[in-house]
Amino acid sequence: MINKIILIILFFSLTPIAAQQVWYENSSQTNNIRFSNTQKGLFTTDETNPETTGINTNASVSKFVRDGQENSRIIFDLSVPITDLTSNTIALKAYTSIQTSDLNTTNSRIRLFLKNSSIGGSSNLYIQANFSEGETWESFSFNFDQETIPSDVLVAGGYDQIMIVLASGDTSGLTSTYYIDTISGSFEQPLRNALFLSGSWGVRFNLNGGYRLDNSSNDDWVAGAQNIVDNLPAVGHVITNFTHPAHGYYYTLRDNPYVDIANEIHPDMVPTFENEQIILDVIDVFKNSGKKVILYLNGAGPGHLQGNSDREFEILAAWENYYTTEFAGDEALAWRTLVKGYLERFQGLVDGYWLDNLGNLPGELSDFIAMIREVDPNIAIATNGNSTYLTDENGDVLYVDTDATDDEDPRDYRIRNFVINDPYMDFTAGHPTPLGQGAPPNSWAYEEFIFPLIAESPWGTFDGNKDAIKHYFCPIRDRWSVASADLVFETEQAYRFVRTLTDVGAAITYSTTITDGSITDDEMAIMEAINDRIVQTPKPDYIPYVRPEGAYLVGEILSVDSNDYFEKLVLYPNPVNQNFSLSKEISSAVIYNANGQEILKFKSNQASFDVSKLVEGVYFIKAYTATSEIQVFKFIKQ
């Protein structure tokens, strides 16, 4: 009969040493290190501490369930890799309900590993501890001071994970429950400001600003927010507004501690005192439901017109007069001061800012970010600045030739990449190629090329100094926030996007469209369908991605003897890891290396090809139809 045990592990400082820093504590929501994954077990948070009278009195803890499997483990990512083991100590407290007489050399064992996520296990370091008593808390210390970091780990950037292996070596089919509350160490792990986005999907609640909010104040914005809460409980975050989305000079709040905007600049820039309560009430609805709130902020300010009405020219003139007289012509300082006043009012109410139009920001971005951090050091920030596009092995930009056989747009599209391209962002802006100027937000190119990169590394760094999460922010129509525009997503693909990204710990926000204060009915139907599947246990499978017929990259197909059949024949994915497919069955095929030597033959009719045995490099496949027409494809094995 299998003994069922409860093993409660609490990572904490052994003694009140000033150098010990709390890294993770479920009860206090301290997440300076990030839970990555488990192997052979289930990890959950916000569980009730089963024994609060000992040295851990916290009410809520994290739980790990091992159900008869060997080598069960929990892995956390470090925000700063370990490159020096001098005075490096990780401490813990632990409790087990196993009676002392039932403890043995394996069920009492706890091993704490330092590991590099990109290198195999041979470079891992670990220290082992064992319970000496049951049914009581004990303290343990894992001191790595005498250990040496292998050279391959240093070259790879150091140890970027800690791994806890529980009852290692036990082969008895042990069924156990472990509770984890606090992890601490002898060096700091900076907080990941956007950790709340990991595995989260969200929607946009596009609120008007300035006089436009007054003109739409009859729209029931608060009811629209409540509609999201009531119908989309699985949504983890919402992007709403600090500024009007398209105009950086219309604000959702009126009162500013540093400038009386209505009287000192222009009254149309702000709503009435009564209507400024709308954004506060909307935020309150979302926060009370447990959703995180991110505010859109147009960084261009009043000096960058995005319209040509008399009113906007009046605002521009009033703004120029204001910063000229009050700030000696320093527009950047005037803009930062205005924004700072509003940030102070939003402080404690919101979790992040999505900064847009930074190419027209007055002054330096570094100064603007410093001002935000001065108000709230831990707020999450996305900067929608420099764009990065996917390239091939030679560094040349990849272009989408066509999205499908019915694609009537003659332009070739670049594929927007999601990388951390400045030192300020905590999450990527996720803005796809601008609508009408590149690959649409539901393009196969994102699914085939970008999403696998995100899955491989949902977090990234800029020059190795800061962690940021990869976040995909995309419109659901072919024009931003225009209810009359065509939908570009249907339910199945929208659900697949959410699952593909959130399952790996990345994030996605659909830029839903608001009319009369609520998400449009057709978009809400898609969001509700996603929500209804997400809340199920287990979640329903999604239809796997398949490249649409007729979709391919520029230069991907090299025709030797093309006909109508081959015009619709596509090789994907490219580059190839283990297998590639052709969009249609062919009679036979031969693979050649770059020197023209025959490497592999495929004689039977098939559409999928295993090339896992090939070494990295450039190859060609010559495909034959049943009537011996030929087409050659170039592909890259990686």
Buried (B, 14 or more C-beta within 10 A) or exposed (E): EEEEBBBBBBBBBBEEEEEBBBBBBBBEEBBBBBBBEBEEBEBEEEBEBEBEEBEBEBEBBBBBBBBEBBBBBBBBBBBBBBEEBEEBBBBBBBBBBBEEEEBEEBBBBBBBBBBBBEBEEEBBBBBBBBBEEBBBBBBBEBBBEEEEBBEEBBEBBBBBBBBBBBBBEBEEEBBBBBBBBBBBBBBEBBBBBBBBBBBBBBBBBBBBBBBBBBEBBEBBBBEBBBBBBEBBBBBBBBBBBBBBBBBBBBBBBBEBEEBEBBEEBBBBBBBBEEBBBBBBEBBBBBBEBEBBBBBBBBBBBBBBBBEEEEEBEEBBEBBBEBBEEBBEEBBBBBBBBBBBBBBBBBEEBBBBBBBBBBEBBBBEBEEBBEBBBEBBEEBBBBBBBEBEBBEEEEEEEBBBBBBEEEBEEEEBBBBBBBBBBBBBBBBBBBBBBEBEEBBBBBBBBBBBBBBBBBBEBBBBBBEEEBBBBBBBBBBBBBBBBEBEBEBBBEBEBBBBBBBBBBEBBBBBBBBBBBBEBBBBEEBBEBBBBBBBBBEEEEBEEBEEBEBBEBBBBEEBBEEEEBEEBBEEBBBBBBBBEEEBBBBBBBBBBBBBBEEEEEBBEBEEEBEEBEBEEBEEEEBBBBBBBEEEBBBBBBBBBE
